[in-house]
Structure formats: C-alpha cells, structure tokens
C-alpha cells in the first residue's frame, strides 16, 4: 500500500498566551504557494494531508488507522504536525490539531508498534523544552530511536520503500536526522553532527542532513569557513531553485 492510499496522568502544561484554538488554526493554515515543481513542497503537502486525515481518524476513534498516518506525516515533514498540549472538549477546531492526550492514546494502543515509537519521538521533539518533563520526553525519544535502528539492523527490509512500512519513511538516515535534532536540543552539537555525518554516509543526497550539519558547523565554528562554504554550495546545487532556504545558503 502506497502513502497515497493512506487517507499520562500529569500532562505537561503549556500556556497559549491568550490564543484560542481558532487563533492557532488561523495562523497554521496553509499559505498559498506559487506554482512549483519543488519535490520538497510536494512532500510537505503530502505530509499535511496525511496528518489531517490521521487526526480526523483519531478523533473518530480509529486509532489503528490514525497512528501510521500521523507517524508518516511526521517523518515526511515535521512542520505538518499541528501539536497543542491541551485541547478543550467541544472546541470546533480540535480536529485540526493533535494534543498530548490524543497522542498518548495513540501510543498506548500498541506501544511496540513502529508508528507508536515514532510518535514517542514526536513528543520528544514538541515537549523536550518543558522544564519539568522535557528531559524524560527526550530520553524516551532516544530509546525509541535506538529501538527502531536496532529493528532495521535486524531486518534491513524495513527501510526498503517497496515494503511500504510507514510509507517507506522509516529509514536509518531519517532516524539519525531525528536523533541529531534531539542532540541539538540537549546542546550536544558534536553528537548531532556525528549523527548527520552517519546519515550522509548512508545517503549522500540527504540534503536536509547536509544543510543541518553545515548550519551547525557555521554557527558553532566546528569547521573552517572553506569547508562550510563548500557544504552550502553543494546544498544549493541539490535543492530546487524555489527552495525557501536558498537566500540563507547564499
């Protein structure tokens, strides 16, 4: 089945600074993009569709169908996920967002499933900065990544696109990229760049990893200017001319 056919007791608290779900919905709705054949835009739009469909299914109670779609959306493009910690009952916009309680239900449905493990990683991303629960969330995300990497090591077929496991998105480069983000959140920049280098050793055309590594090198002076310049030049050559990051790379 292709991606196209995929149509705790103390939850962390987060203030919305007076914003309602309607405010958040209005600020998170898709902006109109000029026509482009940029493949990254196509993946972003696919991720949004998967997230929105998965969220609707989750609200309807079909957790088994919802989990893989939301997990796939996150792996495709994390920007597609509209996460909020607490969603008030009866809010008409709740179907546009996924909240902590609903994610927890999705995870607990089958804690050992690949989709649930990806959702644990997702929670680590969104809640890692929480002063009370953040460290625990990141720790659980690290464990989930280790478990998924070990599963792929034992069964390499998991990451083959033709097997359509989580839409072909569950791969070592993507997991290493996710782990690098967690290392960055912890301030471990050298470990972050090491994971990005591992990801690029597997897939040298994983441009997002190359871009992230070059950005860390540049901001932290971990590499000389020539090395950083060469990396950004390669990124520019690999991305589409419409890529919104081109101005930054230049």
N, C-alpha and C positions, 0 to 999 in steps of 0.2 A: 504494500500500500504506500503510495507516494504522499508527500506532505500536502499536496494539493487536495487530497481526499480527506484530510483531517479537518473537516469543517467541525496553650498550657494554662494553666490556672492564672498565672500572672503575666499577662501580655504586656510588652513594653509600651510605655505611654509616649505619645508624641503630640505636641500642640500644633494646631493648624494656623496659628497666628490670625485667628478670626475668620479664616477661609472656610466656606462650606464646600460640600462635595460638588455643588454646581460651579463654584469658583474654580475648583481644581479641574473639573470636567472641561470647562471653557478654556482653561489655559493649557490643557493637554490634548485637545482635539487636533486632528491632523491639519497641518497647514497646507495650503495649496502649493504644489510644486510645479515648476515649469516642466514641460515635457522633456524627458531624458531617457536615455537607454543605459544609464549607470546601473550596473548589476547590484551595487550596494543598496540603491534605492528600491529595487525590486525585492531584495531580501528583507528590507525594513518594512515594506508594505505587506509582504507575506507574513512577517512576524506579527504585525499588528492584527492582521486578520485571524491568525491562529490564537493570539491572546484573547481577542474579543469573543471569538467563538467558544474558546475554552472557558472563559469566565461565565458566559451565558449558561453553558452546560453545568458548570459547578453550582451556580445559583439555582439551577433546576434540580440539583441533587444527583446528577450523573457524574460522580467523581471519577469513575474509572475512565470515562472518555475525556474528561476535562484535563486530568493530570498530564498526560503526554503532550497535549496541545500547548498547554501553558509552558511546560518544560522546554519544548521545542522552540517556542517563541523566544524564550529567554536565551537559549543557546544561539539562535539565529541573530538576535539583536536585542540586548538587554534594555534598550531605550523603548522597546514596545510595551514593557510592563508598567502598568499604572498601579503602583502599590500605595496603600494607605494602611496605617496601623489599625485604626478602629473605624468601623462603618456603622453608623446608626441604623437601627431597624426602621424600615419604611422609607428610607431616602430613595427617591426615584432615580437617582444617578448611580446607585450602588452596583448596577450591572456593568458599569463602565470601569470599575475598579476591582482589584483583589485586595483583601485585607488580611491581617495576621491570623485571625480566627479561621478564615476560609482556607488559607494556605496550610495551616496546621491540620485541618480536617483532611485535606488532600494528601498530606504526607502520611498521616496516621492510617489512612485506608490500606496502605501496603508499604510499610517503612523500608522494605528491602527492594522495592522496585527501582529501576533506573530513574524513572520520572520523579519519584519521591526524593531520591538522592540529589537530583538536580534542583529540586525546589528547596532543599536544605541549603544548597549553595546560594540560591537566590536570596534566601532570608539573610544569610551572612553578608551578602552584598548590601541589602537595604537596611539592615539593623546593626551592622558592625560598628557604627559610631555611637550606639546607645551607651550611655555612661554606666548603666547597670548590667545590661545583658549582652552588650556588644562583643566582649571577649569570648563569652560562651558561644555566641552565634557563629563567630568566625572560626572557633575551634571545631564546632560541628561541621562547618562547611569544609574545612581542611580534611576532616575524617571522611566526608562524603566523596571528595575528590580522590583521596587515596584509594577508597573502595572501588570507585569507578575505573581508575587507572589499573588497579590490580585485576579487575574483571576483564578489561581489554587485553591485558598482558596474558591472561589465561585463555582468552578466546578472542583472537585478533579479528575475527569476523564481525564482531560487534560494531566496529567503526567503518565497515565497508558500506558505502552508500546503497549498493544494490540490496542490502538486507533491510534497509528502511527502519532501523532501530532509532526511535526518536527522530524520524525523518532524515536519517543519515547525518545528524548533527552531533552525535555522541562520539567524538574523536579525541585522541590524545592532544593534538595541538590546541583544540578549544578548551579542554580541561586544564592544560598547562597555562593557557592565557587567563582562565578564571583564577587559577591559583596565584598567578603573578599579581592580579588585582588585589587579592587578599593580603599578599605580602606587602604591597604598597600601602594598603590601609593600616598595616601594622608598623609601617615605617622601615621595613626591611627591603630597601631598594636593590641591594646586591642580589638577594634571593629572587626578587621579582625579575631582574634582568636575566638571571640564570635560567629561570623557567621559560622566559621568552626566547632565549637562545635555544633551549631544548625544543621548543615548539617549531622554531625555524629550521632546526636540523631535520625535523620530520617533514616539514612542508615549507620550503624556502619561499613560496609565493603567498604565505600567510601575511598579507600586507598589514593587517591590523596589529599583529605582534611586532612587526618590524617598526611600525610607526610608534608604538608604545615604548619599545626599547630605546629608540632614538630620542624620544622625548625625555625619558629618564636620564639617559646619558647626558643630554644637553642641560637639563635643569640641575643635575647633581654633579656635573663636571666629572663624570666617571670615565669619559673618553675625551680625546683631544678633538679640537674643532674640525680637523680634516675628516676624521672618522665619522663624526656626527653629520657633517655636510654631505659626505658620500652616501650615508644611510638615507637622509632625507631626499637626496637626488634620486635614489632608487625607488623610494616610496612614490615620488611624483611620477616616475615613469610607469609605475604599476597601477596607479589609481586612475579612474576615469577623469577626464577634464572638468566634469561638473562637480567633482568631489568637493564638499564644503571645506575640507581641510587644506586645500591647495594653497590658500593665502598664508596659512600658518607655516606650511612646509617651506615656502619661498622665504 
